[in-house]
């Protein structure tokens, strides 16, 4: 893990970013004291695919649509005992 001074880091920032993006970790020091570590950002892996375990072959077009009944329940508009709207 190379260590560079703050001045050197400012002067060669673009090259240091490329090195870090390639997987190298770089320490930036101020007055000889390590202050930060420049590291690569983890890249997202392969997109997950459904395994088919539940045998779901179709999702309804309104699958993720807002259900007003559920919103009403959260807002306390339904009686918790009989499931009917409060008057």
C-alpha positions, 0 to 999 in steps of 0.5 A, a space after each residue: 500500500 503506497 503512501 503519498 503526501 497530500 501535495 503529491 495527491 493533489 498534483 497527481 489525483 487523476 492518476 491515483 484515482 485510476 490506480 485505486 479504481 484498478 484495485 490498489 489501496 493508497 494512503 494519503 498523509 499530511 505532514 507524514 501522518 496518514 489521514 485517509 485511504 483511497 480505495 476502489 468502490 465495490 462494483 455491483 455483482 451479476 444481477 440476481 435472477 429468480 430461482 423459480 422455487 415458488 413456480 411463479 410464472 406471471 406477475 399481475 400488471 397491478 402487482 405493486 399498485 397501491 392498495 387503498 384498503 391497506 392505506 386505510 388500515 394504516 391510517 386507522 380508518 378500519 375497526 381492528 376487530 371486524 375489519 370493516 370501515 369505521 363510520 
